Amino acid sequence: MSSGSGYKLVKLACGVHSVHSLAERETFHPVIGPVAEAEALYVKQVRIVERLRAHAKKSREEFVIWDVGLGAAANALTVLRALREVPAQIRLVSFDHTIEPLRFALSHAAQLGYFDGYETVAGQLVQTCDHALTFPNGEQTVRWQVHLGDFPALLTQSPARELPKPHVILFDAYSPAKNPAMWTLPLFMNLFRLLDPSRPCALPTYSRSTILRVTLLLAGFFVGAGHATGEKEETTIAANARELVTEPLDLVWLDRARRSHSAEPMHEAVYRQAPLSEESWERLRQHPQFK
Ligand SMILES: C[S@@+](CC[C@H](N)C(=O)[O-])C[C@H]1O[C@@H](n2cnc3c(N)ncnc32)[C@H](O)[C@@H]1O
């Protein structure tokens, strides 16, 4: 079902609906569906409810979540729903270069299911000219802002330094083959530089590829195996603090990466696969994770 918007609704084999981009020919949450994937990757794995509780006990500051690739807002809304019992202040900062998937998804809210109770909030977010709003979410207040624009470019611009520093980053771009600009080493280096070293931040994402993991390590993150999602038997979690990575990649992984035909990060927005360069290998070996 397409509405001429560039997106269509697809019914997955598991019976739930998801959004599909006609231009990219990719389904947003292709196997287990939007809610199950978001719960596995961004709620349970990050122990986000426990983290928010611990944060709210110690501090009245906002708990900051970056949502990279807002898309149809399944990740953002699943996380908000999971957190709503915790009295706290939430700042949700979403990034996308288009609001259209959200507009499309809202017009199919009943089939998608996950908007349940958030239709008004999502509708306001689409309609307000600055795509920003403050609203009550159960026990908490949420400030939600969408930054529309090219994410890799935004990270290089000085206003990015004014963005609130995240505690968690939900990283959900299209696949590297379709969307290489969102998976380059310069992008993750810029992202890492924007973090506050004194604020532990976790970045889970759905890929477990060696290229991605090398990229995250060379950008400065600690990197570990992430939970299965039902679609993938393993995903990836990165963080600027070692304690947020419970299953860090080890020397066995490092040895496999050295021998892999597909491990060198993409240095520019062109998809290609190559073994590790000598320079990358040297830098990887020096990473504190492997000391
Ligand atoms: C897989 S979809 C995200 C799905 C979304 N997280 C959800 O829960 O519905 C990937 C998103 O990344 C966005 N995107 C792709 N390239 C981008 C770029 N260069 N800058 C900003 N957003 C981008 C796309 O517009 C798309 O909405």
PDBQT file of the ligand as one rigid body, heavy atoms in Angstrom, charges set to zero:
ROOT
HETATM    1  C1  LIG A 301      15.953   2.562   8.607  1.00  0.00    +0.000 C 
HETATM    2  S1  LIG A 301      15.274   4.153   8.505  1.00  0.00    +0.000 S 
HETATM    3  C2  LIG A 301      15.022   4.579  10.214  1.00  0.00    +0.000 C 
HETATM    4  C3  LIG A 301      13.850   3.911  10.859  1.00  0.00    +0.000 C 
HETATM    5  C4  LIG A 301      13.494   4.554  12.170  1.00  0.00    +0.000 C 
HETATM    6  N1  LIG A 301      14.567   4.541  13.126  1.00  0.00    +0.000 N 
HETATM    7  C5  LIG A 301      12.227   4.012  12.766  1.00  0.00    +0.000 C 
HETATM    8  O1  LIG A 301      12.283   3.570  13.937  1.00  0.00    +0.000 OA
HETATM    9  O2  LIG A 301      11.205   4.050  12.115  1.00  0.00    +0.000 OA
HETATM   10  C6  LIG A 301      16.688   5.151   8.143  1.00  0.00    +0.000 C 
HETATM   11  C7  LIG A 301      16.432   6.638   8.197  1.00  0.00    +0.000 C 
HETATM   12  O3  LIG A 301      17.674   7.309   8.002  1.00  0.00    +0.000 OA
HETATM   13  C8  LIG A 301      17.424   8.501   7.309  1.00  0.00    +0.000 C 
HETATM   14  N2  LIG A 301      18.653   8.962   6.623  1.00  0.00    +0.000 N 
HETATM   15  C9  LIG A 301      19.306   8.341   5.624  1.00  0.00    +0.000 A 
HETATM   16  N3  LIG A 301      20.366   9.086   5.223  1.00  0.00    +0.000 NA
HETATM   17  C10 LIG A 301      20.374  10.191   6.008  1.00  0.00    +0.000 A 
HETATM   18  C11 LIG A 301      21.224  11.336   6.078  1.00  0.00    +0.000 A 
HETATM   19  N4  LIG A 301      22.263  11.471   5.256  1.00  0.00    +0.000 N 
HETATM   20  N5  LIG A 301      20.949  12.278   6.992  1.00  0.00    +0.000 NA
HETATM   21  C12 LIG A 301      19.899  12.138   7.839  1.00  0.00    +0.000 A 
HETATM   22  N6  LIG A 301      19.055  11.070   7.828  1.00  0.00    +0.000 NA
HETATM   23  C13 LIG A 301      19.290  10.109   6.911  1.00  0.00    +0.000 A 
HETATM   24  C14 LIG A 301      16.346   8.103   6.305  1.00  0.00    +0.000 C 
HETATM   25  O4  LIG A 301      15.622   9.236   5.826  1.00  0.00    +0.000 OA
HETATM   26  C15 LIG A 301      15.485   7.139   7.114  1.00  0.00    +0.000 C 
HETATM   27  O5  LIG A 301      14.363   7.754   7.678  1.00  0.00    +0.000 OA
ENDROOT
TORSDOF 0
